[in-house]
Amino acid sequence: MPSPSNPLQRVVVVLNPNSTGDGPANARALRDQLAERVPHLPVDLVETEHAGHAEQIAREQVARHPGVLVVSASGDGGYHEVVNGVVAAGRAGHDGGLAAVLPSGNANDHANATQHRSLVDAVADVAGGGRPERMDLLEVDTGDGEPRVAHSYVGVGLTPVAAAALNENDLDAVKETLLVVKAFWKYRPMTIGRDGRDVRIDSLVFANIDRMAKYAQLSDDSSPDDGRFEVLMIKHRSKLRLLAEFARVLRGRHRVESRSEPYEFRTRNPMPLQMDGEVLPLAGGATVRVRCLPLALRTVR
């Protein structure tokens, strides 16, 4: 097992070789830079072969190598897989793993909200005896298999859909407006059961970071390591009022609830659930429970 004075013994960088983005190039650059800064630290590049493979790689690497840092050269979706793999390994008794993201995709909400220095500097610091950081995670239990975790946000309805559209495009003000209007016009409300009554909603978001898509400011004082998460609910309203409400979200003026207690609701109709941009279909009648896992992820940033 890694010693407390040297918790980091290996780095594995997970990348998609067929990515049209800069993940492969960023992964190679990270390996070369770490070879110069920390020559005693092994750094391996591992390529994914199919969707979901990054999660399997992370789980296997943590089980095989105590003190391994699994880096996802990707956006939020790829990092979502890696984090779930590290957490799954920990649940199986292999709790020496760390995870980090090397932002290389269209959607880099997590990195934009949490990283305050280069990954090379952060890894070199921990490899030299510095302490890894710990961050909260959001756990989502839908009653269908093992609960999954999200590093940044969980959502149903319009807000995560619009955020994903904003992230996937190179934006100017005109493009941003057109994308949001298009998403609004196609959107249909959903119904959830909450506290013994049904509520028609346009959006429900649970966030571990303070903003989404670099534009939607969720909170001024939240932190990914404060043991709490933010809840943003927009109840159903007319299209024009909804558009105005979403503009308030973009400006950080919508009411947000900060809580440490779990949040539970029941779906009344089928709906997609987004976790860090990854989509999971939910059946009608499913009970969804979201809770904070305080300081559950060891990371470098």
C-alpha positions as CSV (number, residue, x, y, z in Angstrom):
1,M,0.0,0.0,0.0
2,P,1.2,3.6,-0.6
3,S,2.7,5.2,2.5
4,P,1.1,8.4,3.9
5,S,4.3,10.3,2.9
6,N,4.2,9.1,-0.7
7,P,0.6,8.3,-1.6
8,L,1.3,8.4,-5.4
9,Q,3.3,5.6,-7.0
10,R,2.0,5.5,-10.6
11,V,0.0,7.5,-13.1
12,V,-2.3,5.9,-15.8
13,V,-3.6,8.3,-18.4
14,V,-6.8,7.0,-20.1
15,L,-7.5,8.3,-23.6
16,N,-9.7,7.6,-26.6
17,P,-7.4,7.1,-29.6
18,N,-10.2,7.9,-32.0
19,S,-11.1,11.2,-30.4
20,T,-11.4,14.1,-32.8
21,G,-10.3,16.4,-29.9
22,D,-6.9,17.0,-28.4
23,G,-7.1,14.1,-25.8
24,P,-4.4,11.9,-27.4
25,A,-2.0,14.8,-27.9
26,N,-2.6,16.1,-24.3
27,A,-2.0,12.7,-22.9
28,R,1.3,12.3,-24.6
29,A,2.3,15.8,-23.6
30,L,1.4,15.1,-19.9
31,R,3.5,11.9,-20.0
32,D,6.5,13.7,-21.4
33,Q,6.3,16.6,-19.0
34,L,6.0,14.3,-16.0
35,A,9.0,12.3,-17.2
36,E,11.0,15.5,-16.9
37,R,9.5,16.8,-13.7
38,V,9.2,13.4,-11.8
39,P,11.4,10.9,-13.6
40,H,10.9,8.2,-10.9
41,L,7.1,8.2,-11.4
42,P,5.9,5.6,-13.9
43,V,3.4,7.0,-16.4
44,D,1.4,4.7,-18.7
45,L,-1.0,5.6,-21.5
46,V,-4.0,3.3,-21.9
47,E,-6.4,3.5,-24.8
48,T,-10.1,2.9,-24.6
49,E,-11.8,0.5,-27.1
50,H,-15.5,1.2,-26.6
51,A,-18.0,3.2,-24.6
52,G,-17.7,2.4,-20.9
53,H,-14.2,1.0,-21.2
54,A,-12.6,3.9,-19.3
55,E,-14.6,2.9,-16.2
56,Q,-13.4,-0.7,-16.5
57,I,-9.8,0.5,-17.0
58,A,-9.9,2.7,-13.9
59,R,-11.4,-0.1,-11.8
60,E,-8.8,-2.6,-12.9
61,Q,-5.9,-0.2,-12.5
62,V,-6.8,0.8,-8.9
63,A,-7.3,-2.9,-8.0
64,R,-3.9,-3.8,-9.5
65,H,-1.7,-0.8,-8.4
66,P,-2.0,0.7,-5.0
67,G,-1.4,4.4,-5.1
68,V,-2.3,4.9,-8.7
69,L,-3.6,8.1,-10.1
70,V,-6.0,7.5,-13.0
71,V,-6.2,10.6,-15.3
72,S,-8.9,11.0,-17.9
73,A,-7.7,12.9,-21.0
74,S,-11.3,13.9,-21.9
75,G,-14.2,16.1,-21.1
76,D,-16.7,15.6,-18.3
77,G,-18.2,12.5,-19.8
78,G,-15.0,10.5,-19.9
79,Y,-14.0,11.7,-16.4
80,H,-17.4,10.5,-15.2
81,E,-16.5,7.0,-16.3
82,V,-13.0,7.1,-14.6
83,V,-14.5,8.4,-11.3
84,N,-17.0,5.6,-11.2
85,G,-14.3,3.1,-11.9
86,V,-12.2,4.4,-9.0
87,V,-15.2,4.5,-6.7
88,A,-16.2,0.9,-7.7
89,A,-12.7,-0.3,-6.9
90,G,-12.9,1.4,-3.5
91,R,-16.2,-0.3,-2.8
92,A,-14.5,-3.6,-3.5
93,G,-11.8,-2.9,-1.0
94,H,-9.2,-1.2,-3.2
95,D,-9.2,2.2,-1.7
96,G,-5.7,3.6,-2.7
97,G,-6.8,5.1,-6.0
98,L,-6.9,8.7,-7.1
99,A,-8.6,10.4,-10.1
100,A,-8.0,13.6,-12.0
101,V,-9.1,15.1,-15.3
102,L,-6.8,16.4,-18.1
103,P,-9.4,18.7,-19.8
104,S,-9.6,17.6,-23.5
105,G,-13.2,17.7,-24.6
106,N,-16.0,20.1,-25.4
107,A,-17.6,20.0,-21.9
108,N,-15.0,20.7,-19.3
109,D,-17.2,22.1,-16.5
110,H,-15.4,20.2,-13.8
111,A,-12.0,21.4,-14.7
112,N,-13.2,25.0,-15.2
113,A,-14.8,25.0,-11.8
114,T,-12.2,23.2,-9.7
115,Q,-8.7,23.2,-11.2
116,H,-6.5,26.1,-10.0
117,R,-3.1,25.1,-11.4
118,S,-1.6,22.8,-14.1
119,L,-2.0,19.1,-13.7
120,V,1.7,18.6,-14.1
121,D,2.4,20.9,-11.1
122,A,-0.3,19.2,-9.0
123,V,1.0,15.7,-9.8
124,A,4.6,16.7,-9.1
125,D,3.6,18.2,-5.8
126,V,1.9,14.9,-4.6
127,A,4.6,12.7,-6.0
128,G,7.1,14.7,-3.9
129,G,5.2,14.0,-0.7
130,G,2.3,16.5,-0.8
131,R,-1.1,15.5,0.3
132,P,-3.8,14.7,-2.3
133,E,-7.0,16.7,-2.1
134,R,-10.4,15.3,-1.4
135,M,-13.6,16.2,-3.1
136,D,-17.3,15.4,-2.5
137,L,-19.2,13.3,-5.0
138,L,-23.0,13.1,-5.8
139,E,-24.4,9.5,-5.4
140,V,-27.4,8.7,-7.4
141,D,-29.5,5.6,-6.5
142,T,-32.3,4.7,-8.9
143,G,-33.0,1.3,-7.3
144,D,-31.6,-0.4,-10.5
145,G,-28.2,-1.9,-9.6
146,E,-25.3,-0.3,-7.9
147,P,-25.6,3.5,-7.3
148,R,-23.5,5.7,-9.5
149,V,-21.7,8.8,-8.7
150,A,-21.3,12.2,-10.4
151,H,-18.3,14.5,-10.0
152,S,-20.2,17.7,-11.0
153,Y,-23.9,17.6,-11.6
154,V,-27.0,15.5,-11.9
155,G,-30.1,16.7,-13.7
156,V,-33.4,16.1,-15.3
157,G,-35.3,18.4,-17.6
158,L,-34.2,21.4,-19.6
159,T,-31.2,22.9,-17.8
160,P,-28.7,20.0,-18.2
161,V,-29.9,19.6,-21.8
162,A,-29.3,23.3,-22.6
163,A,-26.0,23.2,-20.8
164,A,-24.9,20.2,-22.9
165,A,-25.8,22.1,-26.0
166,L,-23.9,25.1,-24.9
167,N,-20.8,23.0,-24.1
168,E,-20.8,21.2,-27.4
169,N,-20.6,24.4,-29.5
170,D,-18.1,27.2,-30.1
171,L,-20.2,30.0,-28.9
172,D,-20.8,33.6,-29.5
173,A,-23.8,35.5,-28.2
174,V,-26.0,34.9,-31.3
175,K,-25.3,31.1,-31.3
176,E,-25.9,30.9,-27.6
177,T,-29.3,32.5,-27.9
178,L,-30.3,30.3,-30.9
179,L,-29.3,27.1,-29.1
180,V,-31.2,28.0,-26.0
181,V,-34.3,29.0,-27.9
182,K,-34.2,25.8,-30.0
183,A,-33.9,23.7,-26.8
184,F,-36.8,25.5,-25.2
185,W,-39.1,25.1,-28.1
186,K,-38.6,21.4,-28.4
187,Y,-38.8,20.8,-24.6
188,R,-41.8,19.2,-22.9
189,P,-42.3,19.3,-19.1
190,M,-42.0,16.3,-16.8
191,T,-43.8,15.3,-13.5
192,I,-42.1,14.1,-10.4
193,G,-43.5,13.0,-7.0
194,R,-42.0,14.9,-4.1
195,D,-43.1,15.1,-0.4
196,G,-46.4,13.4,-1.2
197,R,-47.5,15.5,-4.1
198,D,-46.9,15.7,-7.8
199,V,-44.9,18.6,-9.3
200,R,-44.6,19.5,-12.9
201,I,-41.1,20.7,-13.6
202,D,-39.1,22.1,-16.4
203,S,-35.7,21.5,-14.8
204,L,-34.2,19.9,-11.6
205,V,-30.5,20.1,-11.1
206,F,-28.2,18.8,-8.3
207,A,-24.7,20.3,-8.4
208,N,-21.4,19.7,-6.8
209,I,-19.7,22.7,-8.6
210,D,-20.7,26.3,-8.7
211,R,-21.4,26.6,-12.4
212,M,-22.4,24.7,-15.5
213,A,-21.3,25.3,-19.1
214,K,-19.2,28.2,-17.9
215,Y,-22.4,30.3,-18.2
216,A,-24.9,29.1,-15.7
217,Q,-23.8,30.3,-12.3
218,L,-25.4,28.1,-9.7
219,S,-24.0,29.5,-6.5
220,D,-21.5,32.1,-5.3
221,D,-20.3,30.3,-2.2
222,S,-20.5,26.6,-2.9
223,S,-17.4,24.4,-2.9
224,P,-16.9,20.8,-4.1
225,D,-15.5,19.9,-0.7
226,D,-18.0,21.5,1.7
227,G,-20.2,18.4,2.3
228,R,-23.2,19.9,0.6
229,F,-24.8,20.1,-2.8
230,E,-26.9,22.7,-4.5
231,V,-30.5,22.1,-5.8
232,L,-32.0,24.2,-8.5
233,M,-35.6,23.5,-9.4
234,I,-37.6,25.3,-12.1
235,K,-41.3,24.5,-11.9
236,H,-43.3,24.3,-15.2
237,R,-44.3,27.6,-16.7
238,S,-45.0,29.2,-20.1
239,K,-42.3,29.2,-22.8
240,L,-41.7,32.9,-22.4
241,R,-41.5,32.8,-18.6
242,L,-39.3,29.7,-18.8
243,L,-36.9,31.6,-21.2
244,A,-36.8,34.5,-18.7
245,E,-36.1,32.0,-15.9
246,F,-33.3,30.4,-17.7
247,A,-31.8,33.8,-18.3
248,R,-31.8,34.3,-14.5
249,V,-29.9,31.0,-14.1
250,L,-27.3,32.2,-16.6
251,R,-26.8,35.3,-14.5
252,G,-26.7,33.4,-11.2
253,R,-30.0,35.0,-10.0
254,H,-32.2,32.0,-9.6
255,R,-33.0,30.7,-6.1
256,V,-30.8,27.7,-5.2
257,E,-31.1,25.5,-2.1
258,S,-27.9,24.2,-0.5
259,R,-28.4,21.0,1.5
260,S,-26.5,18.1,3.1
261,E,-29.5,15.8,3.5
262,P,-30.5,13.4,0.7
263,Y,-33.0,14.5,-1.9
264,E,-35.6,11.9,-3.1
265,F,-38.2,12.1,-5.8
266,R,-40.2,9.7,-7.9
267,T,-40.6,9.8,-11.7
268,R,-44.2,9.9,-13.0
269,N,-43.2,9.5,-16.6
270,P,-40.1,8.2,-18.4
271,M,-37.3,10.8,-18.5
272,P,-33.6,11.1,-19.2
273,L,-31.3,11.6,-16.2
274,Q,-28.0,13.3,-16.9
275,M,-24.9,12.8,-14.8
276,D,-21.9,14.9,-15.9
277,G,-23.4,15.0,-19.4
278,E,-23.8,11.2,-19.6
279,V,-27.5,10.2,-20.1
280,L,-29.3,7.4,-18.3
281,P,-32.9,6.6,-19.2
282,L,-35.3,6.5,-16.2
283,A,-38.6,4.6,-16.4
284,G,-41.8,6.1,-15.0
285,G,-42.3,5.1,-11.4
286,A,-38.6,5.0,-10.5
287,T,-37.5,6.4,-7.1
288,V,-34.4,8.5,-7.4
289,R,-32.3,9.3,-4.3
290,V,-29.4,11.9,-4.6
291,R,-27.0,12.4,-1.7
292,C,-23.6,13.9,-1.1
293,L,-20.6,11.6,-0.4
294,P,-18.4,14.0,1.6
295,L,-14.7,14.0,0.6
296,A,-15.2,10.6,-1.2
297,L,-12.8,11.2,-4.0
298,R,-9.0,11.6,-3.7
299,T,-7.7,13.8,-6.4
300,V,-5.0,16.3,-7.5
301,R,-5.8,19.7,-8.9
